Amino acid sequence: MENETPSYYLVTGGAGFIASHLSVELVRRGHKVVVLDVLDYCSSLANLKEVEASSNFTFIKGDICDEELVRMLFSKYSIGAVLHFAALTHVDNSFGHAEEFQHVNVHGTRVLLEAARAAGIDLFLHASTDEVYGSKETCSNELSDCSPTNPYSVSKLAAEDAVLSYWQDYKLPVIITRSNNAYGPHQYPEKVIPKFICRLQKKQACCIHGSGMQKRNFLYVTDLVEAVIILLEKGCHGQVYNIGSELQMSIAGLAEDLVRRVVGDSVHRADHISFVTDRCVNDVGYPMDSSKLLSLGWRPRTTWNDGIDHTISWYAANFQNWTTTDSALSPHPS
Ligand SMILES: NC(=O)c1ccc[n+]([C@@H]2O[C@H](COP(=O)([O-])OP(=O)(O)OC[C@H]3O[C@@H](n4cnc5c(N)ncnc54)[C@H](O)[C@@H]3O)[C@@H](O)[C@H]2O)c1
């Protein structure tokens, strides 16, 4: 009897933060993975060094918007599932670059959906964000209204609509995840946690946009990866799943905690914190109800103490992983 060729996971954005952890974990569990990534400024091949030599791992440098390349990948590899994480992700950059964000995040998603439909794959998992709900003080569940407030989150909601339309029109099996803010190693230091850590490690102050009273819920990256893997096994097609954390902090509270951990307990915290002009819109928060995912058996396992201490040590040793970090640590919203 002929052996069936094992199918591949096509992971987009796999040289970035979350999808590099996901790709490494999938290869570790014996799966075959093809990563498609354009290697934008926020990505690093160092994020994939644990798997680069594995025969189960293939890296392709390329753009999700390149229809010919994407079609070629589907014909060359036997792709069973697309795990779509590639996107332009920095909210600050999205102001003033809304068209570029729409192009990559919406058109790029459509290119992948169309190739996936034509190939008849088993699953298209689309990574979306808590930010699609808009500015909220109370918990959103998957049926809550969405009213995104910035060009990034607007593009992510439009991408979700495209994904759901392929489920409704063609029964392409899709799952959408909406995750809270992830943190951990491999994240480009333009995002708040690595930015504050790296600035403090370089003897610069944490730079808070606006009052610092805006709150964020934080989830350690490997807990997010575990949620995705559970959804690959048990998620219902055509459904949206919140991946939330109960660990909520104000940005000012986060800065104080990081000053204590990076600089020390005895320092005057205010000396290591500065306040700068806010983004034009800064949501108050995105708390979420994740009962739907919890009912599948998922639980976040990493404590803040363990997750943040490991993250701080990782940045002390790996800040040089990216080609350029020139503007990443700028105190101001770009
Ligand atoms: N980081 C978070 O806290 C968070 C929370 C919720 C949702 N998400 C979503 O998860 C996904 C991954 O987020 P992240 O923080 O890991 O992002 P990231 O910015 O670290 O990585 C994005 C990756 O996508 C790649 N990319 C960008 N444009 C591309 C293109 N045109 N073609 C191919 N590759 C391209 C980049 O090179 C990069 O490697 C995104 O879709 C994001 O919206 C992230």
The ligand as an ORCA input file, in Angstrom:
! r2SCAN-3c Opt
* xyz 0 1
  N       0.836     40.331     19.050
  C      -0.364     40.337     19.585
  O      -0.500     40.626     20.765
  C      -1.579     39.987     18.758
  C      -2.825     39.982     19.397
  C      -3.945     39.636     18.649
  C      -3.822     39.299     17.316
  N      -2.615     39.318     16.727
  C      -2.545     38.944     15.304
  O      -1.669     37.841     15.210
  C      -0.909     37.925     13.993
  C       0.567     37.910     14.304
  O       0.878     38.994     15.160
  P       2.368     39.245     15.638
  O       2.314     40.154     16.779
  O       3.066     37.976     15.735
  O       2.900     40.049     14.382
  P       4.373     40.477     13.926
  O       4.253     41.890     13.469
  O       5.389     40.106     14.938
  O       4.631     39.519     12.668
  C       3.948     39.671     11.461
  C       4.713     38.866     10.433
  O       4.007     38.981      9.187
  C       4.970     39.184      8.167
  N       4.329     39.880      7.048
  C       3.875     41.172      7.029
  N       3.372     41.454      5.815
  C       3.501     40.323      5.057
  C       3.177     40.007      3.727
  N       2.631     40.915      2.905
  N       3.453     38.764      3.266
  C       4.040     37.833      4.093
  N       4.385     38.098      5.361
  C       4.107     39.332      5.855
  C       6.068     40.014      8.813
  O       7.295     39.918      8.099
  C       6.133     39.389     10.185
  O       7.062     38.323     10.218
  C      -1.373     39.191     13.288
  O      -2.350     38.844     12.341
  C      -1.988     40.015     14.403
  O      -3.010     40.852     13.907
  C      -1.476     39.669     17.411
*
